[in-house]
Amino acid sequence: MKTVRLTMGQALVRYLIAQKTIIDGEEVPLFAGVFAIFGHGNVTCVAEALEPVQDVLPTWRGQNEQSMALAAIGFAKAKKRRQMMVALASIGPGSSNMVTAAGAAMANRLPVLLIGGDTFANRIPDPVLQQVEHFGDPTITVNDAFKSVTRYWDRIVRPEQIIASLPQAVAMLLDPADCGPAFIGLAQDAQAEAYDYPAAFFEPTVHTVPRPRPDVDAIRAAAEALRGAEKPLIIAGGGVHYSGATGALASFASAHKIPVAETINGRTALLHDHPMNVGPVGVIGSASANAMAGEADVIFAVGTRLQDFVTGSWSAFREDARFVALNAARFDAVKHRALSVVGDALAGLDEIDIALNDWQAPASWAAKGATEYASWNDLVDTLSGPTNAEIPSYAHVVGALNRLAEPTDLALTAAGGLPGEMCKVWKGKSVGSFDCEFGYSCMGYEIAGAWGAKMADPDRDVIAMVGDGSYLMMNSDIYSTVLTGHKLIIVVMDNGGFAVINRLQNFKGGKSFNNLIADSRVKEAFNVDFAKHAESMGAVAETVHSIGELEQAFARAKQADRTSVIVIKVQSHEWTPGDAWWDVGVPEVSEREEVRAARADHEASRSKQRVGV
């Protein structure tokens, strides 16, 4: 057997380079690059292996390990899980910084390979710098924290162990049913040790994402359930995007006259003006989709895990509504006793389409969907149209940017009030032009994720919309984008703190407290100059004071040669309606009359929940 003598760090890098994938008929690297911050846990070994191969596996230096991993998530999402990045951190805090991002990837079923330095396998130098010692178990390090937020976890303490471990990690990363983050911890001494690796381990391997076919009996049963429906509704999730099933969904809905509501991750699966589109559904959804969900007798859930923001904490549907779930993951397909169709979304839609033949839902049901959707769009147009308001609302800003955006632009956001306003107001001009990380609702994804999305598709503008709270939490990758030449358009909407949580606090009877800056324990509230801050990191930045000024600034940002940041103050108490109910804890006992009233309302709404059936 032919062998190659390499250190474990060198072998790891060589293996990653050998992995290929097919995108649009072209063979490309499976791992498009590495985000890395070096420290004593990786700089002398893995960095030594990465430096000579930058032409085939480029290394990008971020400013924070969490944001690097979030950028990797944004990249993977933009690539529809067909290509991915590596996020590499050193020992201790460098590794643990990535745990939050791992949670975001886990919740959103997105592939990213996380690699962290670790302690010494031989333990001779213990305790080493940045080691967290567990008195009763010396095998535990901070890297064990990743076990709760990764699909695959391993610690490499001997150089030959990667021969078995890496193929398993890659297989999981590409599995549509099990996709998520993988973590591999590398003992510092094992990184440096040499081994005679089989040369075959490094032979180029071309991977394809499997497309599992559903069971024929499940297809038959799903078609029968839909045929028996008087008011069927499709709920399209992120899996529709990842399987490349957006075209099939549009054709399926049109052929069978079934209205389609979109989840947050499923937004822009259909064009805004598709005749079967009834809007986003759920807590931050549209009144039109929620009205349809409340009447539907059969819910056909395609590629969605049915998160509480989609289901209105399972209060958004009729008690007798039947669910048919098409999902690559069995775990998701069997939720709430759904008739489960375990398989790829594209394959499943095609096969159910054939089984349905020329069946169509009643014309009156599709007509109702069109009427509800038209009324909803009229409301959105009224709330988001041009305005001379001194301080505009979120909807005004999102509406203005939507009118000016090109069809190819990607609109991206994450936590706070923007997911609701973006889901409700943004009109998809092209399929796949919207990214809202709301599976984990991870503050900080907005700028970092946009950096990764821009890397994935440099030819389109990425418009990152971020609130002042998220901006203050994680903004340093503005500097990264200027350094690397990945231009973004970032719109910072300043509403004086965590305004959407203040809204929830008030709605459930609580007094405004510790969310808006004005209601927090501060010596003196003042406004941050976000434009100057962004400018100090090399961006083009300006503050605007009206929608008219915003429109002009956006045109300048489009023409700028680097990342542009536009700052605008927005209302902290104006929100677009349309929401479904959301179950959050409301105190049973309180001295506040407002809380007692909210509790009574909560009890009434909770009575409408479906409990596991």
VEXPABA-96611 format. One record per residue (C-alpha): residue in three letters; x, y, z. Coordinates in steps of 0.02 Angstrom, whole numbers, padded with zeros to 5 digits, always signed. Example, Ala and Ser with C-alpha at 12.3 -4.5 7.8 and 13.67 -1.06 7.14 Angstrom:
BEGIN
ALA+00615-00225+00390SER+00684-00053+00357
//
This chain:
BEGIN
MET+00000+00000+00000LYS+00068+00170-00050THR+00080+00291+00096VAL+00116+00475+00123ARG+00200+00534+00283LEU+00117+00690+00349THR+00075+00771+00513MET-00105+00756+00564GLY-00130+00942+00531GLN-00059+00924+00356ALA-00163+00769+00321LEU-00321+00857+00379VAL-00293+01000+00258ARG-00247+00884+00114TYR-00406+00783+00142LEU-00516+00938+00141ILE-00439+00995-00023ALA-00474+00825-00102GLN-00661+00837-00072LYS-00761+00901-00222THR-00943+00930-00263ILE-01050+00970-00415ILE-01142+01136-00429ASP-01238+01177-00588GLY-01142+01041-00680GLU-00971+01107-00628GLU-00849+01019-00513VAL-00797+01135-00372PRO-00714+01115-00201LEU-00834+01050-00069PHE-00746+01162+00058ALA-00730+01332-00023GLY-00617+01405+00111VAL-00572+01421+00293PHE-00615+01559+00416ALA-00478+01559+00546ILE-00412+01650+00697PHE-00248+01573+00751GLY-00188+01545+00927HIS-00072+01425+01015GLY-00198+01284+00987ASN-00185+01289+00797VAL-00054+01413+00734THR+00098+01299+00737CYS+00018+01149+00652VAL-00145+01176+00556ALA-00092+01352+00506GLU+00074+01282+00445ALA-00025+01164+00333LEU-00146+01298+00270GLU-00017+01429+00222PRO+00056+01343+00065VAL-00115+01296-00009GLN-00204+01463-00010ASP-00231+01453-00198VAL-00344+01300-00178LEU-00407+01321+00001PRO-00406+01507+00043THR-00396+01560+00225TRP-00495+01714+00279ARG-00460+01801+00443GLY-00613+01857+00538GLN-00623+01964+00694ASN-00720+01846+00808GLU-00739+01658+00806GLN-00927+01668+00825SER-00946+01787+00679MET-00830+01682+00571ALA-00941+01531+00599LEU-01096+01635+00566ALA-01017+01691+00403ALA-00990+01508+00360ILE-01175+01478+00394GLY-01224+01622+00280PHE-01113+01548+00145ALA-01189+01374+00161LYS-01365+01442+00156ALA-01330+01545+00000LYS-01255+01389-00080LYS-01412+01289-00036ARG-01305+01168+00066ARG-01208+01111-00088GLN-01044+01192-00036MET-00978+01245+00133MET-00841+01326+00235VAL-00730+01279+00381ALA-00719+01385+00539LEU-00556+01357+00633ALA-00523+01415+00810SER-00387+01394+00940ILE-00406+01315+01111GLY-00519+01378+01252PRO-00614+01541+01221GLY-00576+01535+01036SER-00669+01371+01023SER-00808+01412+01145ASN-00843+01573+01051MET-00908+01463+00910VAL-01037+01372+01016THR-01174+01501+00984ALA-01145+01491+00797ALA-01150+01301+00807GLY-01322+01319+00886ALA-01378+01427+00740ALA-01317+01299+00615MET-01397+01157+00713ALA-01566+01243+00724ASN-01564+01289+00541ARG-01499+01120+00479LEU-01350+01201+00393PRO-01179+01124+00359VAL-01021+01198+00430LEU-00862+01110+00485LEU-00802+01180+00651ILE-00625+01137+00704GLY-00555+01185+00873GLY-00388+01163+00956ASP-00386+01058+01114THR-00274+01011+01260PHE-00131+00886+01246ALA-00177+00703+01225ASN-00027+00654+01332ARG-00079+00776+01470ILE+00102+00805+01519PRO+00094+00997+01510ASP-00075+01006+01599PRO-00148+01124+01644VAL-00110+01219+01486LEU-00153+01399+01447GLN-00341+01420+01423GLN-00380+01246+01488VAL-00536+01230+01595GLU-00502+01090+01719HIS-00639+00973+01781PHE-00583+00898+01946GLY-00681+00737+01925ASP-00653+00708+01738PRO-00488+00763+01659THR-00550+00715+01485ILE-00674+00860+01481THR-00626+01021+01393VAL-00729+01169+01333ASN-00747+01076+01168ASP-00868+00957+01252ALA-00991+01102+01249PHE-01013+01073+01063LYS-01095+00904+01094SER-01263+00986+01124VAL-01258+01091+00965THR-01180+00980+00832ARG-01237+00831+00729TYR-01063+00755+00730TRP-00930+00774+00865ASP-00758+00698+00881ARG-00594+00730+00971ILE-00436+00676+00881VAL-00300+00617+01000ARG-00201+00510+00877PRO-00154+00561+00699GLU-00229+00405+00617GLN-00402+00438+00691ILE-00446+00564+00555ILE-00449+00421+00428ALA-00612+00360+00504SER-00678+00525+00571LEU-00669+00645+00424PRO-00772+00540+00300GLN-00908+00522+00432ALA-00912+00710+00459VAL-00923+00744+00271ALA-01061+00616+00248MET-01165+00700+00383LEU-01133+00874+00314LEU-01205+00819+00146ASP-01350+00716+00213PRO-01514+00810+00185ALA-01596+00714+00327ASP-01458+00738+00456CYS-01374+00898+00396GLY-01301+01015+00525PRO-01135+01069+00600ALA-00991+00951+00630PHE-00859+00983+00763ILE-00686+00906+00772GLY-00567+00946+00915LEU-00382+00926+00882ALA-00264+00884+01025GLN-00113+00999+01011ASP+00017+00861+01014ALA-00081+00750+00894GLN-00086+00892+00766ALA+00104+00888+00759GLU+00128+00700+00754ALA+00169+00617+00588TYR+00090+00460+00518ASP+00105+00358+00360TYR-00066+00392+00286PRO-00134+00284+00144ALA-00116+00384-00017ALA-00292+00331-00064PHE-00359+00435+00080PHE-00313+00592-00018GLU-00380+00542-00187PRO-00504+00671-00256THR-00682+00622-00211VAL-00832+00701-00297HIS-00985+00708-00185THR-01166+00735-00233VAL-01306+00775-00113PRO-01419+00622-00106ARG-01601+00639-00158PRO-01695+00505-00060ARG-01856+00447-00142PRO-02012+00431-00033ASP-02097+00265-00005VAL-02227+00228-00139ASP-02361+00187-00010ALA-02329+00354+00076ILE-02347+00444-00091ARG-02511+00355-00122ALA-02577+00399+00051ALA-02525+00582+00034ALA-02613+00596-00133GLU-02769+00518-00059ALA-02768+00641+00086LEU-02752+00789-00031ARG-02890+00724-00145GLY-03006+00718+00004ALA-02970+00898+00052GLU-03091+01041+00024LYS-02970+01173+00088PRO-02790+01112+00067LEU-02645+01227+00107ILE-02460+01203+00067ILE-02336+01268+00194ALA-02168+01284+00106GLY-02010+01281+00212GLY-01824+01299+00188GLY-01811+01121+00125VAL-01894+01177-00035HIS-01744+01290-00068TYR-01614+01162-00016SER-01684+01024-00127GLY-01697+01140-00278ALA-01886+01115-00276THR-01944+01295-00297GLY-01992+01270-00480ALA-02079+01107-00440LEU-02175+01191-00298ALA-02235+01331-00412SER-02293+01207-00544PHE-02373+01090-00416ALA-02472+01230-00335SER-02531+01298-00502ALA-02578+01128-00572HIS-02681+01078-00420LYS-02740+01252-00370ILE-02675+01237-00192PRO-02631+01400-00102VAL-02454+01412-00033ALA-02399+01494+00129GLU-02214+01514+00165THR-02116+01489+00325ILE-01981+01613+00374ASN-01846+01503+00299GLY-01958+01465+00152ARG-01984+01647+00102THR-01961+01680-00085ALA-01989+01497-00127LEU-02123+01577-00237LEU-02119+01746-00320HIS-02222+01876-00231ASP-02349+01884-00372HIS-02368+01696-00400PRO-02557+01665-00412MET-02554+01532-00274ASN-02449+01634-00151VAL-02545+01686+00004GLY-02397+01756+00102PRO-02293+01708+00254VAL-02380+01612+00392GLY-02369+01617+00580VAL-02318+01733+00721ILE-02226+01853+00605GLY-02334+01807+00456SER-02471+01887+00355ALA-02655+01903+00398SER-02692+01819+00232ALA-02591+01660+00262ASN-02648+01649+00442ALA-02830+01663+00387MET-02804+01521+00263ALA-02713+01415+00393GLY-02857+01438+00514GLU-02980+01365+00388ALA-02875+01232+00301ASP-02929+01052+00325VAL-02768+00974+00256ILE-02598+01054+00283PHE-02464+00994+00163ALA-02301+01040+00251VAL-02155+01031+00130GLY-01977+01044+00196THR-02020+01128+00361ARG-01990+01079+00541LEU-02148+01173+00593GLN-02066+01288+00719ASP-02180+01380+00842PHE-02166+01543+00745VAL-02241+01452+00595THR-02379+01361+00689GLY-02425+01502+00807SER-02370+01385+00946TRP-02490+01258+00868SER-02640+01374+00885ALA-02650+01429+00703PHE-02746+01278+00636ARG-02914+01194+00652GLU-02924+01061+00786ASP-02972+00932+00654ALA-02846+00988+00523ARG-02744+00844+00453PHE-02557+00861+00418VAL-02460+00783+00276ALA-02272+00812+00301LEU-02147+00790+00160ASN-01973+00801+00233ALA-01803+00721+00208ALA-01788+00706+00397ARG-01897+00574+00478PHE-01889+00673+00640ASP-01982+00818+00558ALA-02098+00714+00451VAL-02184+00627+00599LYS-02220+00781+00705HIS-02399+00803+00765ARG-02450+00633+00699ALA-02432+00693+00521LEU-02450+00573+00377SER-02265+00565+00348VAL-02183+00561+00178VAL-01998+00541+00213GLY-01897+00597+00064ASP-01828+00737-00041ALA-01946+00884-00073LEU-01918+00888-00261ALA-01937+00701-00282GLY-02090+00698-00168LEU-02178+00841-00256ASP-02148+00763-00426GLU-02215+00594-00371ILE-02366+00661-00277ASP-02402+00768-00430ILE-02409+00612-00538ALA-02518+00523-00411LEU-02641+00668-00407ASN-02655+00669-00597ASP-02774+00810-00646TRP-02854+00834-00474GLN-02878+01014-00418ALA-02938+01092-00257PRO-03105+01182-00265ALA-03092+01345-00362SER-03179+01439-00222TRP-03035+01399-00103ALA-02902+01468-00218ALA-03012+01620-00248LYS-03023+01650-00061GLY-02834+01642-00051ALA-02818+01771-00189THR-02942+01886-00103GLU-02857+01872+00066TYR-02686+01900-00012ALA-02744+02053-00109SER-02815+02131+00050TRP-02653+02094+00141ASN-02548+02173+00005ASP-02658+02328+00005LEU-02625+02346+00192VAL-02437+02320+00169ASP-02432+02448+00029THR-02520+02574+00141LEU-02404+02544+00289SER-02242+02535+00189GLY-02271+02663+00053PRO-02183+02830+00032THR-02194+02943+00184ASN-02139+03112+00246ALA-02141+03056+00427GLU-02004+03135+00531ILE-01963+02963+00603PRO-02018+02822+00487SER-02068+02647+00539TYR-01976+02487+00502ALA-02107+02453+00368HIS-02071+02619+00283VAL-01885+02581+00275VAL-01906+02400+00217GLY-02035+02453+00089ALA-01922+02587+00016LEU-01774+02468+00003ASN-01885+02335-00076ARG-01945+02457-00210LEU-01766+02504-00252ALA-01686+02332-00244GLU-01644+02237-00401PRO-01717+02062-00425THR-01544+01986-00401ASP-01514+02070-00233LEU-01515+01964-00075ALA-01607+02038+00074LEU-01537+01971+00237THR-01581+01994+00420ALA-01594+01896+00583ALA-01652+01943+00757GLY-01761+02077+00836GLY-01904+02167+00751LEU-01835+02155+00576PRO-01882+01971+00544GLY-02066+02015+00565GLU-02059+02172+00461MET-01952+02090+00327CYS-02061+01935+00315LYS-02218+02039+00302VAL-02161+02184+00193TRP-02024+02117+00078LYS-02093+02064-00091GLY-01989+01930-00175LYS-01939+01986-00350SER-01840+01826-00380VAL-01836+01654-00302GLY-01708+01634-00163SER-01682+01820-00135PHE-01718+01822+00052ASP-01622+01758+00204CYS-01690+01778+00379GLU-01598+01677+00511PHE-01738+01646+00633GLY-01719+01464+00677TYR-01600+01519+00815SER-01642+01705+00805CYS-01458+01739+00824MET-01413+01921+00850GLY-01253+01955+00756TYR-01292+01848+00604GLU-01344+02000+00503ILE-01172+02068+00457ALA-01070+01909+00476GLY-01197+01804+00380ALA-01203+01934+00244TRP-01014+01923+00227GLY-01029+01736+00198ALA-01174+01757+00076LYS-01073+01884-00024MET-00928+01762-00033ALA-01049+01631-00099ASP-01112+01744-00238PRO-01000+01896-00268ASP-01102+01952-00419ARG-01256+02007-00321ASP-01279+02142-00192VAL-01316+02082-00016ILE-01423+02203+00083ALA-01399+02169+00269MET-01534+02248+00378VAL-01487+02261+00561GLY-01558+02343+00715ASP-01454+02449+00832GLY-01455+02311+00963SER-01383+02178+00847TYR-01260+02303+00775LEU-01188+02341+00945MET-01176+02156+00985MET-01076+02106+00831ASN-01015+02226+00699SER-00828+02193+00677ASP-00849+02102+00512ILE-00883+02269+00430TYR-00694+02282+00444SER-00677+02105+00373THR-00782+02146+00220VAL-00678+02301+00183LEU-00516+02205+00205THR-00570+02061+00093GLY-00663+02163-00037HIS-00833+02083-00009LYS-00944+02236-00024LEU-01106+02240+00074ILE-01246+02366+00090ILE-01288+02376+00275VAL-01440+02472+00336VAL-01439+02506+00523MET-01611+02546+00593ASP-01596+02630+00762ASN-01750+02616+00872GLY-01664+02648+01037GLY-01630+02473+01100PHE-01717+02304+01097ALA-01884+02375+01044VAL-01971+02216+00987ILE-01939+02133+01156ASN-02005+02290+01239ARG-02160+02265+01131LEU-02179+02086+01193GLN-02148+02142+01371ASN-02287+02271+01358PHE-02405+02155+01264LYS-02396+02028+01404GLY-02432+02162+01534GLY-02256+02204+01587LYS-02189+02378+01616SER-02053+02437+01497PHE-01893+02382+01581ASN-01712+02352+01527ASN-01749+02338+01340LEU-01753+02513+01270ILE-01600+02613+01320ALA-01715+02744+01396ASP-01789+02613+01513SER-01624+02538+01568ARG-01508+02576+01714VAL-01398+02708+01631LYS-01318+02867+01691GLU-01376+02960+01536ALA-01452+02894+01374PHE-01367+02954+01216ASN-01366+02908+01032VAL-01223+02807+00961ASP-01150+02879+00802PHE-01159+02718+00702ALA-01101+02802+00542LYS-00940+02864+00620HIS-00912+02695+00699ALA-00933+02604+00533GLU-00826+02735+00447SER-00685+02699+00570MET-00684+02519+00505GLY-00660+02577+00326ALA-00840+02577+00265VAL-00927+02716+00172ALA-01057+02775+00297GLU-01191+02907+00316THR-01339+02948+00425VAL-01505+02991+00342HIS-01660+03068+00417SER-01802+03028+00297ILE-01858+02900+00170GLY-01812+03019+00030GLU-01634+03033+00098LEU-01629+02844+00120GLU-01673+02817-00062GLN-01533+02933-00118ALA-01409+02852+00001PHE-01456+02679-00062ALA-01420+02733-00241ARG-01248+02794-00184ALA-01217+02631-00091LYS-01256+02535-00249GLN-01117+02629-00338ALA-00990+02623-00197ASP-00830+02523-00215ARG-00838+02448-00040THR-00956+02410+00102SER-01080+02550+00133VAL-01175+02580+00294ILE-01334+02683+00300VAL-01403+02733+00470ILE-01582+02789+00498LYS-01684+02814+00656VAL-01850+02720+00658GLN-02003+02712+00769SER-01992+02598+00920HIS-02180+02568+00940GLU-02249+02546+00763TRP-02264+02370+00693THR-02348+02288+00545PRO-02497+02182+00603GLY-02547+02008+00545ASP-02474+01902+00683ALA-02530+01734+00748TRP-02528+01699+00936TRP-02365+01651+01019ASP-02349+01551+01179VAL-02231+01630+01304GLY-02243+01619+01492VAL-02358+01747+01574PRO-02359+01755+01765GLU-02509+01672+01848VAL-02493+01794+01993SER-02446+01977+01980GLU-02482+02142+02065ARG-02499+02223+01894GLU-02676+02229+01826GLU-02603+02228+01650VAL-02515+02062+01683ARG-02673+01984+01754ALA-02770+02037+01599ALA-02633+01968+01487ARG-02638+01804+01583ALA-02826+01788+01555ASP-02802+01821+01369HIS-02659+01696+01368GLU-02767+01560+01445ALA-02901+01589+01314SER-02776+01578+01172ARG-02691+01425+01245SER-02856+01331+01239LYS-02842+01333+01049GLN-02676+01239+01046ARG-02659+01069+00967VAL-02569+00960+01093GLY-02467+00834+00995VAL-02612+00775+00887
//
